[in-house]
Amino acid sequence: MGHVSIEGLCKEYVERRRQARGYYAQPMATQGATLQVLRNIDLEVEDGELVCILGPSGCGKSTLLRVVAGFEDASAGRVVIDNTQVNGPSPHHIFVFQHSGLLPWMTVWENAALGVRRMRDRTVAAKKIQDAIGVVELNGFERHYPHQLSGGMQRRAELARALVVNPEILFMDEPFAGLDYLTRLKLREEIVNMHELLKKTILFVTHDIDEALVMADRIVVLSDRPAEILLSQPLATPHPRDFGKNQELGEFRKRLYRLLEVHFAV
């Protein structure tokens, strides 16, 4: 199960630091001032849906993901996952961050094994680990350490670690950040293939419009801060997608660029 219901979600931060003094003091908000990041977010994510979240830099995409995942509390509203209100992180929901979270002193196998380290049946655990490594096509690299892997392979190793626990939901916060263009293209394909195979609910934050168009079952566009939902659009076009040949998809791409106040697409 992986149905997510976001109802009237708001998030604001209160400035708790005192104003610094002196010639070199950095200007900052007045103590007690509030910064509203998210305002009245309502969204339904269906079980097994891959949702890509777009929006201007700094608008609150990552904040929204952290609140839904339970790493931060909402200021108002609520998040309900499978009929249970979110009050903190769940072992059934895995978060993949922007930067590598692999433990450098552990091999690919050992990193992947972290999620099943408490399983008593070691044979079953080993099969889960090997299956996850196979899904991300890292067979043969089980005994390699992170520094021995390319950036793209490190990302795949992180996905293997996430898949080992068979999560109901994957939260992915710009997981391809810092990777070269060709590696991003390959990983997009692998995420889509993995999603079609495993049917996990995925909430995927990205700045890349084309990436969202190629991958998503639904695209959500947030406004500038305080972020509100400008668009929540399902995509029925089957994979693989080519917005250069599909006129309807190409027009939707132009609409997304306009929504994000980019008036030409490169």
CYANA upper distance limits for C-alpha pairs under 8 A (distance plus 0.5 A):
  1 MET  CA     47 ASP  CA      6.50
  1 MET  CA     48 GLY  CA      8.34
  1 MET  CA     82 ASP  CA      7.17
  1 MET  CA    168 GLU  CA      6.32
  2 GLY  CA     46 GLU  CA      7.58
  2 GLY  CA     47 ASP  CA      5.03
  2 GLY  CA     48 GLY  CA      7.00
  2 GLY  CA     81 ILE  CA      7.23
  2 GLY  CA     82 ASP  CA      6.80
  2 GLY  CA    168 GLU  CA      5.82
  2 GLY  CA    169 ILE  CA      6.27
  2 GLY  CA    200 LYS  CA      7.84
  2 GLY  CA    201 THR  CA      6.09
  3 HIS  CA     44 GLU  CA      8.16
  3 HIS  CA     45 VAL  CA      6.28
  3 HIS  CA     46 GLU  CA      5.44
  3 HIS  CA     47 ASP  CA      4.97
  3 HIS  CA     48 GLY  CA      8.33
  3 HIS  CA     81 ILE  CA      6.12
  3 HIS  CA     82 ASP  CA      5.81
  3 HIS  CA    201 THR  CA      8.16
  4 VAL  CA     43 LEU  CA      8.47
  4 VAL  CA     44 GLU  CA      6.35
  4 VAL  CA     45 VAL  CA      5.42
  4 VAL  CA     46 GLU  CA      7.13
  4 VAL  CA     47 ASP  CA      8.10
  4 VAL  CA     79 VAL  CA      7.72
  4 VAL  CA     80 VAL  CA      6.41
  4 VAL  CA     81 ILE  CA      5.09
  4 VAL  CA     82 ASP  CA      7.16
  5 SER  CA     42 ASP  CA      8.21
  5 SER  CA     43 LEU  CA      6.53
  5 SER  CA     44 GLU  CA      5.22
  5 SER  CA     45 VAL  CA      6.90
  5 SER  CA     79 VAL  CA      6.30
  5 SER  CA     80 VAL  CA      5.56
  5 SER  CA     81 ILE  CA      6.77
  6 ILE  CA     41 ILE  CA      7.23
  6 ILE  CA     42 ASP  CA      5.64
  6 ILE  CA     43 LEU  CA      5.48
  6 ILE  CA     44 GLU  CA      6.79
  6 ILE  CA     68 VAL  CA      8.30
  6 ILE  CA     77 GLY  CA      8.34
  6 ILE  CA     78 ARG  CA      6.70
  6 ILE  CA     79 VAL  CA      5.14
  6 ILE  CA     80 VAL  CA      6.98
  7 GLU  CA     40 ASN  CA      8.11
  7 GLU  CA     41 ILE  CA      6.98
  7 GLU  CA     42 ASP  CA      5.28
  7 GLU  CA     43 LEU  CA      7.33
  7 GLU  CA     77 GLY  CA      6.08
  7 GLU  CA     78 ARG  CA      5.94
  7 GLU  CA     79 VAL  CA      6.77
  8 GLY  CA     39 ARG  CA      8.07
  8 GLY  CA     40 ASN  CA      4.84
  8 GLY  CA     41 ILE  CA      5.62
  8 GLY  CA     42 ASP  CA      5.88
  8 GLY  CA     76 ALA  CA      7.54
  8 GLY  CA     77 GLY  CA      5.03
  8 GLY  CA     78 ARG  CA      7.27
  9 LEU  CA     38 LEU  CA      7.49
  9 LEU  CA     39 ARG  CA      6.89
  9 LEU  CA     40 ASN  CA      5.51
  9 LEU  CA     41 ILE  CA      5.22
  9 LEU  CA     42 ASP  CA      7.19
  9 LEU  CA     74 ALA  CA      7.12
  9 LEU  CA     75 SER  CA      8.07
  9 LEU  CA     76 ALA  CA      6.17
  9 LEU  CA     77 GLY  CA      4.74
  9 LEU  CA     78 ARG  CA      6.33
  9 LEU  CA     79 VAL  CA      8.01
 10 CYS  CA     36 GLN  CA      8.31
 10 CYS  CA     37 VAL  CA      7.99
 10 CYS  CA     38 LEU  CA      5.33
 10 CYS  CA     39 ARG  CA      5.06
 10 CYS  CA     40 ASN  CA      6.00
 10 CYS  CA     41 ILE  CA      7.21
 10 CYS  CA     74 ALA  CA      6.56
 10 CYS  CA     75 SER  CA      5.94
 10 CYS  CA     76 ALA  CA      5.43
 10 CYS  CA     77 GLY  CA      6.69
 11 LYS  CA     36 GLN  CA      6.61
 11 LYS  CA     37 VAL  CA      6.06
 11 LYS  CA     38 LEU  CA      5.37
 11 LYS  CA     39 ARG  CA      7.29
 11 LYS  CA     73 ASP  CA      8.45
 11 LYS  CA     74 ALA  CA      5.78
 11 LYS  CA     75 SER  CA      5.22
 11 LYS  CA     76 ALA  CA      7.26
 12 GLU  CA     34 THR  CA      6.90
 12 GLU  CA     35 LEU  CA      5.84
 12 GLU  CA     36 GLN  CA      4.62
 12 GLU  CA     37 VAL  CA      5.94
 12 GLU  CA     38 LEU  CA      7.43
 12 GLU  CA     75 SER  CA      6.67
 13 TYR  CA     34 THR  CA      6.06
 13 TYR  CA     35 LEU  CA      5.65
 13 TYR  CA     36 GLN  CA      6.97
 13 TYR  CA     37 VAL  CA      8.11
 14 VAL  CA     31 GLN  CA      8.37
 14 VAL  CA     32 GLY  CA      6.28
 14 VAL  CA     33 ALA  CA      6.24
 14 VAL  CA     34 THR  CA      4.97
 14 VAL  CA     35 LEU  CA      6.90
 15 GLU  CA     29 ALA  CA      7.12
 15 GLU  CA     30 THR  CA      7.36
 15 GLU  CA     31 GLN  CA      5.61
 15 GLU  CA     32 GLY  CA      5.60
 15 GLU  CA     33 ALA  CA      5.90
 15 GLU  CA     34 THR  CA      6.73
 15 GLU  CA     35 LEU  CA      8.30
 16 ARG  CA     31 GLN  CA      5.83
 16 ARG  CA     32 GLY  CA      6.46
 17 ARG  CA     31 GLN  CA      6.22
 18 ARG  CA     30 THR  CA      7.81
 18 ARG  CA     31 GLN  CA      6.01
 19 GLN  CA     27 PRO  CA      8.28
 19 GLN  CA     28 MET  CA      7.12
 19 GLN  CA     29 ALA  CA      8.04
 19 GLN  CA     30 THR  CA      6.99
 19 GLN  CA     31 GLN  CA      7.32
 20 ALA  CA     25 ALA  CA      6.04
 20 ALA  CA     26 GLN  CA      7.57
 20 ALA  CA     27 PRO  CA      8.36
 21 ARG  CA     25 ALA  CA      6.03
 29 ALA  CA     33 ALA  CA      7.01
 36 GLN  CA    225 ARG  CA      7.82
 36 GLN  CA    226 PRO  CA      5.97
 37 VAL  CA     59 CYS  CA      7.40
 37 VAL  CA     60 GLY  CA      6.28
 37 VAL  CA     63 THR  CA      8.44
 37 VAL  CA    225 ARG  CA      6.02
 37 VAL  CA    226 PRO  CA      4.93
 37 VAL  CA    227 ALA  CA      6.51
 38 LEU  CA     60 GLY  CA      7.03
 38 LEU  CA     64 LEU  CA      7.87
 38 LEU  CA    225 ARG  CA      7.50
 38 LEU  CA    226 PRO  CA      5.56
 38 LEU  CA    227 ALA  CA      5.21
 38 LEU  CA    228 GLU  CA      7.00
 39 ARG  CA    226 PRO  CA      6.39
 39 ARG  CA    227 ALA  CA      6.33
 39 ARG  CA    228 GLU  CA      6.10
 40 ASN  CA     77 GLY  CA      8.24
 40 ASN  CA    228 GLU  CA      7.03
 41 ILE  CA    228 GLU  CA      6.44
 41 ILE  CA    229 ILE  CA      6.91
 42 ASP  CA    229 ILE  CA      8.23
 45 VAL  CA     49 GLU  CA      7.03
 45 VAL  CA     51 VAL  CA      7.96
 46 GLU  CA    201 THR  CA      8.05
 47 ASP  CA    200 LYS  CA      7.97
 47 ASP  CA    201 THR  CA      6.24
 48 GLY  CA    199 LYS  CA      5.34
 48 GLY  CA    200 LYS  CA      5.19
 48 GLY  CA    201 THR  CA      4.59
 48 GLY  CA    202 ILE  CA      7.80
 49 GLU  CA    199 LYS  CA      8.00
 49 GLU  CA    200 LYS  CA      7.61
 49 GLU  CA    201 THR  CA      5.43
 49 GLU  CA    202 ILE  CA      6.84
 49 GLU  CA    217 ASP  CA      6.59
 49 GLU  CA    218 ARG  CA      7.97
 50 LEU  CA    195 HIS  CA      8.10
 50 LEU  CA    200 LYS  CA      8.32
 50 LEU  CA    201 THR  CA      6.31
 50 LEU  CA    202 ILE  CA      5.15
 50 LEU  CA    203 LEU  CA      6.64
 50 LEU  CA    204 PHE  CA      7.87
 50 LEU  CA    215 MET  CA      8.16
 50 LEU  CA    216 ALA  CA      5.86
 50 LEU  CA    217 ASP  CA      5.63
 50 LEU  CA    218 ARG  CA      7.03
 51 VAL  CA    202 ILE  CA      6.64
 51 VAL  CA    203 LEU  CA      5.50
 51 VAL  CA    204 PHE  CA      6.52
 51 VAL  CA    216 ALA  CA      5.99
 51 VAL  CA    217 ASP  CA      6.44
 51 VAL  CA    218 ARG  CA      5.34
 51 VAL  CA    219 ILE  CA      6.30
 51 VAL  CA    220 VAL  CA      7.61
 52 CYS  CA    203 LEU  CA      6.64
 52 CYS  CA    204 PHE  CA      5.20
 52 CYS  CA    205 VAL  CA      6.27
 52 CYS  CA    206 THR  CA      7.35
 52 CYS  CA    212 ALA  CA      6.07
 52 CYS  CA    215 MET  CA      8.24
 52 CYS  CA    216 ALA  CA      6.09
 52 CYS  CA    217 ASP  CA      8.40
 52 CYS  CA    218 ARG  CA      6.93
 52 CYS  CA    219 ILE  CA      5.52
 52 CYS  CA    220 VAL  CA      6.71
 53 ILE  CA     61 LYS  CA      7.40
 53 ILE  CA    203 LEU  CA      7.87
 53 ILE  CA    204 PHE  CA      6.58
 53 ILE  CA    205 VAL  CA      5.29
 53 ILE  CA    206 THR  CA      6.73
 53 ILE  CA    212 ALA  CA      8.32
 53 ILE  CA    219 ILE  CA      6.59
 53 ILE  CA    220 VAL  CA      5.33
 53 ILE  CA    221 VAL  CA      6.44
 53 ILE  CA    222 LEU  CA      7.89
 54 LEU  CA     61 LYS  CA      7.84
 54 LEU  CA    205 VAL  CA      6.99
 54 LEU  CA    206 THR  CA      6.28
 54 LEU  CA    207 HIS  CA      6.30
 54 LEU  CA    208 ASP  CA      8.05
 54 LEU  CA    209 ILE  CA      7.74
 54 LEU  CA    212 ALA  CA      8.32
 54 LEU  CA    219 ILE  CA      7.88
 54 LEU  CA    220 VAL  CA      6.60
 54 LEU  CA    221 VAL  CA      5.25
 54 LEU  CA    222 LEU  CA      6.68
 55 GLY  CA     59 CYS  CA      6.94
 55 GLY  CA     61 LYS  CA      7.35
 55 GLY  CA    207 HIS  CA      7.26
 55 GLY  CA    221 VAL  CA      5.98
 55 GLY  CA    222 LEU  CA      5.21
 55 GLY  CA    223 SER  CA      6.62
 55 GLY  CA    224 ASP  CA      7.58
 55 GLY  CA    260 LEU  CA      7.23
 56 PRO  CA    207 HIS  CA      8.03
 56 PRO  CA    222 LEU  CA      7.99
 56 PRO  CA    223 SER  CA      7.49
 56 PRO  CA    224 ASP  CA      6.42
 56 PRO  CA    260 LEU  CA      7.14
 57 SER  CA    207 HIS  CA      8.11
 58 GLY  CA    224 ASP  CA      8.25
 58 GLY  CA    225 ARG  CA      7.89
 59 CYS  CA    222 LEU  CA      7.83
 59 CYS  CA    223 SER  CA      7.37
 59 CYS  CA    224 ASP  CA      5.41
 59 CYS  CA    225 ARG  CA      5.12
 59 CYS  CA    226 PRO  CA      7.29
 59 CYS  CA    227 ALA  CA      6.28
 60 GLY  CA     64 LEU  CA      6.55
 60 GLY  CA    225 ARG  CA      7.34
 60 GLY  CA    226 PRO  CA      8.19
 60 GLY  CA    227 ALA  CA      6.86
 61 LYS  CA     65 LEU  CA      6.92
 61 LYS  CA    205 VAL  CA      7.06
 61 LYS  CA    222 LEU  CA      8.03
 62 SER  CA     66 ARG  CA      6.70
 62 SER  CA    173 ASP  CA      6.90
 62 SER  CA    205 VAL  CA      7.50
 63 THR  CA     67 VAL  CA      6.67
 63 THR  CA     72 GLU  CA      8.45
 64 LEU  CA     68 VAL  CA      6.70
 65 LEU  CA     69 ALA  CA      6.56
 65 LEU  CA    171 PHE  CA      7.42
 65 LEU  CA    173 ASP  CA      7.96
 65 LEU  CA    203 LEU  CA      8.11
 65 LEU  CA    205 VAL  CA      8.33
 66 ARG  CA     70 GLY  CA      6.61
 66 ARG  CA     71 PHE  CA      5.62
 66 ARG  CA     72 GLU  CA      6.30
 67 VAL  CA     71 PHE  CA      6.26
 67 VAL  CA     72 GLU  CA      5.16
 67 VAL  CA     73 ASP  CA      6.36
 67 VAL  CA     74 ALA  CA      6.79
 68 VAL  CA     79 VAL  CA      6.61
 68 VAL  CA     86 VAL  CA      7.79
 69 ALA  CA     86 VAL  CA      8.17
 69 ALA  CA     88 GLY  CA      7.80
 69 ALA  CA     89 PRO  CA      6.33
 69 ALA  CA     90 SER  CA      8.16
 69 ALA  CA     93 HIS  CA      7.69
 69 ALA  CA     95 PHE  CA      8.04
 69 ALA  CA    171 PHE  CA      7.73
 70 GLY  CA     86 VAL  CA      6.53
 70 GLY  CA     87 ASN  CA      6.49
 70 GLY  CA     88 GLY  CA      4.53
 70 GLY  CA     89 PRO  CA      4.94
 70 GLY  CA     90 SER  CA      8.01
 71 PHE  CA     88 GLY  CA      6.55
 71 PHE  CA     89 PRO  CA      6.37
 72 GLU  CA     88 GLY  CA      8.08
 73 ASP  CA     87 ASN  CA      7.95
 73 ASP  CA     88 GLY  CA      8.43
 74 ALA  CA     78 ARG  CA      7.31
 78 ARG  CA     85 GLN  CA      7.51
 78 ARG  CA     86 VAL  CA      7.96
 79 VAL  CA     85 GLN  CA      6.25
 79 VAL  CA     86 VAL  CA      6.06
 80 VAL  CA     84 THR  CA      5.75
 80 VAL  CA     85 GLN  CA      4.71
 80 VAL  CA     86 VAL  CA      6.24
 81 ILE  CA     85 GLN  CA      6.78
 81 ILE  CA     86 VAL  CA      7.22
 89 PRO  CA     93 HIS  CA      7.87
 90 SER  CA     94 ILE  CA      8.38
 91 PRO  CA    167 PRO  CA      8.23
 92 HIS  CA    165 VAL  CA      8.08
 92 HIS  CA    166 ASN  CA      8.08
 92 HIS  CA    167 PRO  CA      5.30
 92 HIS  CA    168 GLU  CA      6.12
 92 HIS  CA    169 ILE  CA      7.50
 93 HIS  CA    167 PRO  CA      5.85
 93 HIS  CA    168 GLU  CA      6.36
 93 HIS  CA    169 ILE  CA      5.31
 93 HIS  CA    170 LEU  CA      6.48
 93 HIS  CA    171 PHE  CA      7.90
 94 ILE  CA    162 ALA  CA      6.60
 94 ILE  CA    167 PRO  CA      6.77
 94 ILE  CA    169 ILE  CA      6.94
 94 ILE  CA    170 LEU  CA      5.58
 94 ILE  CA    171 PHE  CA      6.60
 95 PHE  CA    162 ALA  CA      8.45
 95 PHE  CA    170 LEU  CA      6.52
 95 PHE  CA    171 PHE  CA      5.10
 95 PHE  CA    172 MET  CA      6.48
 95 PHE  CA    173 ASP  CA      8.26
 96 VAL  CA    101 GLY  CA      8.46
 96 VAL  CA    158 GLU  CA      7.89
 96 VAL  CA    159 LEU  CA      8.20
 96 VAL  CA    162 ALA  CA      8.29
 96 VAL  CA    170 LEU  CA      7.91
 96 VAL  CA    171 PHE  CA      6.53
 96 VAL  CA    172 MET  CA      5.27
 96 VAL  CA    173 ASP  CA      6.76
 96 VAL  CA    175 PRO  CA      7.08
 97 PHE  CA    101 GLY  CA      7.71
 97 PHE  CA    172 MET  CA      6.76
 97 PHE  CA    173 ASP  CA      5.69
 97 PHE  CA    174 GLU  CA      7.58
 97 PHE  CA    175 PRO  CA      6.57
 98 GLN  CA    172 MET  CA      8.34
 98 GLN  CA    173 ASP  CA      5.97
 98 GLN  CA    174 GLU  CA      5.66
 98 GLN  CA    175 PRO  CA      5.29
 98 GLN  CA    176 PHE  CA      7.62
 98 GLN  CA    177 ALA  CA      6.56
 99 HIS  CA    175 PRO  CA      7.65
 99 HIS  CA    177 ALA  CA      7.85
100 SER  CA    154 GLN  CA      7.63
100 SER  CA    155 ARG  CA      7.50
100 SER  CA    158 GLU  CA      8.09
101 GLY  CA    158 GLU  CA      7.67
102 LEU  CA    106 MET  CA      8.42
102 LEU  CA    111 ASN  CA      7.05
102 LEU  CA    146 PRO  CA      7.43
102 LEU  CA    154 GLN  CA      8.05
102 LEU  CA    157 ALA  CA      8.38
102 LEU  CA    158 GLU  CA      7.08
103 LEU  CA    111 ASN  CA      7.11
103 LEU  CA    146 PRO  CA      8.19
104 PRO  CA    145 TYR  CA      7.06
104 PRO  CA    146 PRO  CA      6.15
104 PRO  CA    147 HIS  CA      7.60
105 TRP  CA    145 TYR  CA      7.52
106 MET  CA    110 GLU  CA      5.96
106 MET  CA    111 ASN  CA      6.34
106 MET  CA    145 TYR  CA      6.62
106 MET  CA    146 PRO  CA      8.19
107 THR  CA    111 ASN  CA      6.54
107 THR  CA    142 GLU  CA      7.11
107 THR  CA    143 ARG  CA      5.77
107 THR  CA    144 HIS  CA      5.71
107 THR  CA    145 TYR  CA      4.86
107 THR  CA    146 PRO  CA      7.31
108 VAL  CA    112 ALA  CA      6.65
108 VAL  CA    141 PHE  CA      7.42
108 VAL  CA    142 GLU  CA      5.50
108 VAL  CA    143 ARG  CA      6.60
108 VAL  CA    144 HIS  CA      6.42
108 VAL  CA    145 TYR  CA      6.65
108 VAL  CA    146 PRO  CA      7.55
108 VAL  CA    157 ALA  CA      6.70
109 TRP  CA    113 ALA  CA      6.56
109 TRP  CA    129 ILE  CA      7.59
109 TRP  CA    133 ILE  CA      8.50
109 TRP  CA    142 GLU  CA      5.34
109 TRP  CA    143 ARG  CA      6.86
110 GLU  CA    114 LEU  CA      7.10
111 ASN  CA    157 ALA  CA      8.36
111 ASN  CA    158 GLU  CA      8.50
111 ASN  CA    161 ARG  CA      6.87
112 ALA  CA    129 ILE  CA      6.68
112 ALA  CA    133 ILE  CA      8.42
112 ALA  CA    157 ALA  CA      7.72
112 ALA  CA    158 GLU  CA      8.02
112 ALA  CA    160 ALA  CA      6.48
112 ALA  CA    161 ARG  CA      4.41
112 ALA  CA    162 ALA  CA      8.07
112 ALA  CA    164 VAL  CA      7.20
113 ALA  CA    117 ARG  CA      6.43
113 ALA  CA    125 ALA  CA      8.26
113 ALA  CA    126 ALA  CA      8.45
113 ALA  CA    129 ILE  CA      6.70
113 ALA  CA    161 ARG  CA      7.46
113 ALA  CA    164 VAL  CA      8.02
114 LEU  CA    161 ARG  CA      7.76
115 GLY  CA    161 ARG  CA      7.26
115 GLY  CA    162 ALA  CA      8.10
115 GLY  CA    164 VAL  CA      6.83
115 GLY  CA    165 VAL  CA      6.05
116 VAL  CA    125 ALA  CA      6.60
116 VAL  CA    164 VAL  CA      7.66
116 VAL  CA    165 VAL  CA      7.14
117 ARG  CA    125 ALA  CA      8.40
119 MET  CA    125 ALA  CA      6.95
121 ASP  CA    125 ALA  CA      6.84
122 ARG  CA    126 ALA  CA      6.46
123 THR  CA    127 LYS  CA      6.83
124 VAL  CA    128 LYS  CA      6.82
125 ALA  CA    129 ILE  CA      6.78
126 ALA  CA    130 GLN  CA      6.65
127 LYS  CA    131 ASP  CA      6.44
128 LYS  CA    132 ALA  CA      6.69
128 LYS  CA    164 VAL  CA      6.25
129 ILE  CA    133 ILE  CA      6.73
129 ILE  CA    160 ALA  CA      8.15
129 ILE  CA    161 ARG  CA      8.41
129 ILE  CA    164 VAL  CA      6.25
130 GLN  CA    134 GLY  CA      6.57
131 ASP  CA    135 VAL  CA      6.76
131 ASP  CA    164 VAL  CA      8.45
132 ALA  CA    136 VAL  CA      7.15
132 ALA  CA    160 ALA  CA      5.39
132 ALA  CA    161 ARG  CA      7.91
132 ALA  CA    163 LEU  CA      6.34
132 ALA  CA    164 VAL  CA      6.14
133 ILE  CA    137 GLU  CA      6.71
133 ILE  CA    138 LEU  CA      5.88
133 ILE  CA    139 ASN  CA      6.69
133 ILE  CA    142 GLU  CA      8.30
133 ILE  CA    157 ALA  CA      7.75
133 ILE  CA    160 ALA  CA      5.85
134 GLY  CA    138 LEU  CA      6.49
134 GLY  CA    139 ASN  CA      6.17
135 VAL  CA    160 ALA  CA      7.96
135 VAL  CA    194 MET  CA      7.64
136 VAL  CA    156 ARG  CA      6.13
136 VAL  CA    157 ALA  CA      7.87
136 VAL  CA    159 LEU  CA      7.65
136 VAL  CA    160 ALA  CA      6.84
136 VAL  CA    190 GLU  CA      7.73
137 GLU  CA    156 ARG  CA      8.40
138 LEU  CA    142 GLU  CA      7.61
138 LEU  CA    153 MET  CA      8.01
138 LEU  CA    156 ARG  CA      8.01
138 LEU  CA    157 ALA  CA      7.92
144 HIS  CA    148 GLN  CA      6.59
144 HIS  CA    149 LEU  CA      7.76
145 TYR  CA    149 LEU  CA      7.50
146 PRO  CA    154 GLN  CA      6.75
149 LEU  CA    153 MET  CA      6.16
149 LEU  CA    154 GLN  CA      6.50
150 SER  CA    154 GLN  CA      6.74
151 GLY  CA    155 ARG  CA      6.93
151 GLY  CA    179 LEU  CA      6.93
152 GLY  CA    156 ARG  CA      6.86
152 GLY  CA    179 LEU  CA      7.34
152 GLY  CA    183 THR  CA      6.43
152 GLY  CA    184 ARG  CA      8.21
152 GLY  CA    187 LEU  CA      7.82
153 MET  CA    157 ALA  CA      6.63
154 GLN  CA    158 GLU  CA      6.83
155 ARG  CA    159 LEU  CA      6.87
155 ARG  CA    175 PRO  CA      7.87
155 ARG  CA    176 PHE  CA      8.14
156 ARG  CA    160 ALA  CA      6.73
156 ARG  CA    187 LEU  CA      8.45
157 ALA  CA    161 ARG  CA      6.83
158 GLU  CA    162 ALA  CA      6.81
159 LEU  CA    163 LEU  CA      6.59
160 ALA  CA    164 VAL  CA      6.66
161 ARG  CA    165 VAL  CA      8.04
162 ALA  CA    166 ASN  CA      7.89
162 ALA  CA    167 PRO  CA      7.65
162 ALA  CA    170 LEU  CA      8.39
163 LEU  CA    167 PRO  CA      6.98
167 PRO  CA    200 LYS  CA      8.10
168 GLU  CA    200 LYS  CA      6.57
168 GLU  CA    201 THR  CA      7.02
169 ILE  CA    200 LYS  CA      6.57
169 ILE  CA    201 THR  CA      5.29
169 ILE  CA    202 ILE  CA      6.24
169 ILE  CA    203 LEU  CA      8.24
170 LEU  CA    200 LYS  CA      7.71
170 LEU  CA    201 THR  CA      6.80
170 LEU  CA    202 ILE  CA      5.24
170 LEU  CA    203 LEU  CA      6.87
171 PHE  CA    202 ILE  CA      6.46
171 PHE  CA    203 LEU  CA      5.50
171 PHE  CA    204 PHE  CA      6.70
172 MET  CA    202 ILE  CA      7.83
172 MET  CA    203 LEU  CA      6.62
172 MET  CA    204 PHE  CA      5.21
172 MET  CA    205 VAL  CA      6.70
173 ASP  CA    204 PHE  CA      6.57
173 ASP  CA    205 VAL  CA      5.40
173 ASP  CA    206 THR  CA      7.63
174 GLU  CA    204 PHE  CA      7.56
174 GLU  CA    205 VAL  CA      5.78
174 GLU  CA    206 THR  CA      5.57
174 GLU  CA    207 HIS  CA      8.19
176 PHE  CA    184 ARG  CA      6.66
176 PHE  CA    187 LEU  CA      8.38
179 LEU  CA    183 THR  CA      6.81
179 LEU  CA    184 ARG  CA      6.75
180 ASP  CA    184 ARG  CA      6.79
181 TYR  CA    185 LEU  CA      6.86
182 LEU  CA    186 LYS  CA      6.87
183 THR  CA    187 LEU  CA      6.67
184 ARG  CA    188 ARG  CA      6.55
185 LEU  CA    189 GLU  CA      6.97
186 LYS  CA    190 GLU  CA      6.84
187 LEU  CA    191 ILE  CA      6.58
188 ARG  CA    192 VAL  CA      6.77
188 ARG  CA    211 GLU  CA      7.76
188 ARG  CA    214 VAL  CA      8.33
188 ARG  CA    215 MET  CA      7.29
189 GLU  CA    193 ASN  CA      6.63
189 GLU  CA    215 MET  CA      8.41
190 GLU  CA    194 MET  CA      6.43
191 ILE  CA    195 HIS  CA      6.48
191 ILE  CA    215 MET  CA      8.35
192 VAL  CA    196 GLU  CA      6.68
192 VAL  CA    215 MET  CA      6.46
193 ASN  CA    197 LEU  CA      6.67
194 MET  CA    198 LEU  CA      6.48
194 MET  CA    199 LYS  CA      8.34
195 HIS  CA    199 LYS  CA      5.55
195 HIS  CA    200 LYS  CA      6.54
206 THR  CA    211 GLU  CA      8.13
206 THR  CA    212 ALA  CA      7.70
208 ASP  CA    212 ALA  CA      6.91
209 ILE  CA    213 LEU  CA      6.76
209 ILE  CA    253 ARG  CA      7.90
209 ILE  CA    256 LEU  CA      7.73
209 ILE  CA    257 TYR  CA      8.06
210 ASP  CA    214 VAL  CA      6.65
210 ASP  CA    253 ARG  CA      8.10
211 GLU  CA    215 MET  CA      6.71
212 ALA  CA    216 ALA  CA      5.96
212 ALA  CA    219 ILE  CA      7.30
213 LEU  CA    219 ILE  CA      8.17
213 LEU  CA    241 ARG  CA      8.33
213 LEU  CA    253 ARG  CA      7.96
214 VAL  CA    239 HIS  CA      8.16
214 VAL  CA    240 PRO  CA      7.79
214 VAL  CA    241 ARG  CA      6.21
214 VAL  CA    242 ASP  CA      8.15
216 ALA  CA    235 LEU  CA      7.59
217 ASP  CA    234 PRO  CA      6.25
217 ASP  CA    235 LEU  CA      5.74
217 ASP  CA    236 ALA  CA      7.63
218 ARG  CA    232 SER  CA      7.37
218 ARG  CA    233 GLN  CA      5.93
218 ARG  CA    234 PRO  CA      4.50
218 ARG  CA    235 LEU  CA      6.06
219 ILE  CA    231 LEU  CA      8.12
219 ILE  CA    232 SER  CA      6.24
219 ILE  CA    233 GLN  CA      5.80
219 ILE  CA    234 PRO  CA      6.84
219 ILE  CA    235 LEU  CA      8.07
220 VAL  CA    229 ILE  CA      7.53
220 VAL  CA    230 LEU  CA      8.13
220 VAL  CA    231 LEU  CA      6.06
220 VAL  CA    232 SER  CA      4.92
220 VAL  CA    233 GLN  CA      7.00
221 VAL  CA    229 ILE  CA      6.44
221 VAL  CA    230 LEU  CA      6.00
221 VAL  CA    231 LEU  CA      5.62
221 VAL  CA    232 SER  CA      7.08
221 VAL  CA    259 LEU  CA      8.47
222 LEU  CA    227 ALA  CA      6.14
222 LEU  CA    228 GLU  CA      5.99
222 LEU  CA    229 ILE  CA      5.18
222 LEU  CA    230 LEU  CA      6.04
222 LEU  CA    231 LEU  CA      7.78
223 SER  CA    227 ALA  CA      5.37
223 SER  CA    228 GLU  CA      5.87
223 SER  CA    229 ILE  CA      6.81
223 SER  CA    230 LEU  CA      6.49
223 SER  CA    260 LEU  CA      8.32
224 ASP  CA    228 GLU  CA      8.21
230 LEU  CA    259 LEU  CA      8.38
237 THR  CA    241 ARG  CA      7.55
237 THR  CA    249 LEU  CA      8.50
241 ARG  CA    246 ASN  CA      8.42
242 ASP  CA    246 ASN  CA      6.57
242 ASP  CA    249 LEU  CA      8.39
243 PHE  CA    247 GLN  CA      7.29
243 PHE  CA    248 GLU  CA      8.36
243 PHE  CA    249 LEU  CA      5.59
243 PHE  CA    250 GLY  CA      5.17
243 PHE  CA    253 ARG  CA      8.10
244 GLY  CA    250 GLY  CA      6.68
245 LYS  CA    250 GLY  CA      8.18
246 ASN  CA    250 GLY  CA      6.58
247 GLN  CA    251 GLU  CA      6.68
248 GLU  CA    252 PHE  CA      6.81
249 LEU  CA    253 ARG  CA      6.66
250 GLY  CA    254 LYS  CA      6.99
251 GLU  CA    255 ARG  CA      6.84
252 PHE  CA    256 LEU  CA      6.78
253 ARG  CA    257 TYR  CA      6.92
254 LYS  CA    258 ARG  CA      6.82
254 LYS  CA    264 PHE  CA      8.45
254 LYS  CA    265 ALA  CA      7.96
255 ARG  CA    259 LEU  CA      6.64
256 LEU  CA    260 LEU  CA      6.76
257 TYR  CA    261 GLU  CA      6.72
257 TYR  CA    262 VAL  CA      5.50
257 TYR  CA    263 HIS  CA      6.92
257 TYR  CA    264 PHE  CA      7.67
257 TYR  CA    265 ALA  CA      7.52
258 ARG  CA    262 VAL  CA      5.92
258 ARG  CA    263 HIS  CA      6.19
